[in-house]
């Protein structure tokens, strides 16, 4: 049986099946996302969701869904499923599902009387095209298939409703049609690799609802346009490929393209392979530039997320070339920022004060996991430029004080990864000397100094002298009488909240803390912040604890970093734990990682969601697939593998 397999009992129970989602991407920004029963529950769901740079920098739902109908002896059996007002689902095609599995491709097996129909979906790499292969596994009499396409042609941030401006025109192309609902959008080509009949029967399906949006306090209904339907006969054992894309396909090659693309897929036959497959989904190639998307379905490429997630998404899987391609694009973006040039690159939030610090940490992982010499050759000059940029006071919101610590102003704007805002103001004000900023600064100075000392670089003494001052001041400023670190210190204001940001100081290779002090931090994180699904963003014993990421946008913003659990933080926790407890920690870490294996068959199949509630039952919330979480679990598995050697 497949590792990712769901039987009829689960599939026909919408309470169980609707929360489970699938995600496939083309590694160039486009994606397909829906539930395992093919019922869209978010405005972000769709069969073909693509970026359209000519319009904006958002994704756009072009083809929302495709309803299949099996016709035998004049009787029609519709396999589609949509939610309408009053908790009404129609046409309830999920009752025909016999099983669903997702080891190689999302594959649904339907049974209608004596007919067994298999549906397999595949997104073509680096092309805005989804392919669906239908195979008539069994049939005792003549069988006809009808396909109804549901069109949206709108941004993922908006909805479409019945309107007279929608263009109903279409043109016949090879084994299909092309159509475009609104000016500015590309044509949608819908074709099959078999002769078929297209019946023009335009209609709007009104009042389709998206319950996930309703849960999040947003508008949640829209109308979808169906231009007509495709119809064709199928014989037992025959396979037919449907293509939807923004360019015309050569229909005779569709079967060959499907087979070729299928060969390239990473089988999701165990926990680690699922995560590797998920890691590949975040890669976004645009022309000659390579990015890492922060998550699906709504995140773009964010600079901090890129640098934190890149080692786990690539180097932990021995994919060094991918790391180097993404880092080359990131290097250009960093140079643009440091030289004050406007950048055309699609890496957002480069101005945040800790981003360059995380960039050095990211390059440090390359030195550890690939080669110190190669790291120095490829990135040595960049490392020096970053240190000199920060130390020279050129960053607009990062200042090196005489005590060696770095300071940033976060009173009026969120500047750290704890970045939720309400009415334009940060929910969690973190300003002045921020603990992870200074842990990064100390680690980065020592790492660059060590790396360059091997070639006698003259800057080494300066870097070490600043690090020495920083390290002494760090202990004096952050370590409190209870053995943990203040989250930030701003003048006479010290934040006593027990938050996870101190764990980085215990995890980094270069730390101003001694082993006893690091152990003290690990112990308090273990007691107050550790959950089966990550590290809490705030201790239950601290004021303002709010562990459930639910409700309206404002409610969720107030909870986002006030007790929710984040899996990516656990990667650094494991790293710190290994440094202190070494071989004796392996069993504990393996047991902690097992709790994530449950996520392979819930929320987004084969991936890890953005955040979890901080209290039992620790439900997954937010974006269905989050790069930093996948990355740090993969890096944790990599660290474990090195201890097993």
ABEGO torsion letter per residue (X at the ends): XBABBBBAAAAABAAAAAABBBBBBAGAGBBBBBBAAGBBABAABEABBBBBAAABABBBBABABBBBBBBBGGBBBBABBBBBBGGBBOAGAAAABABBBAAABBBBBBBBEABBBBBBBBBBBGBBBBBBBBBBABBABBBBBBBBBBBAGBBAABBBBBBAABBABBBBBBGEBBBBABBGBBBBBBBBABBBBBBBBBBBBBGBBBAAAAAAGBBABBBBBBAEBBBBBBBBGBBBBBBBBABBBBAAAAAAAAAAAAAABBBBABAAAAAAAAAAAABBBBEABBBBBAEOAABBBBAAAAAAAAAAAAAAAGBAAAAAAAAAAAAAAAAAAAAGBBBABABBGAABAAAAAAAAAAAAAAAAAABAAAAAAAAAAAAAAAAAAAAAGABAABBBBAAGBBBBBAAABBABABABBBGGBBABBBBEBBAAAAAAAAAAAAAAAAAAAAAGBAAAAAAAAAAAAAAAAAAAAABBAAGBBBABBBEABBBABBBAAAAAAAABABBABBAAAAAAAAAAAAAAABBAAEBBABBAABBGBBABBBEBAAAAAAAAAAGBBBAAAAAAAAAAAAAAAEAAAAAAAAAAAAAAAAAAABEBBGBBBABBBABOAGBBBEBABBAAAAAAAAAAAAAAAAAAX
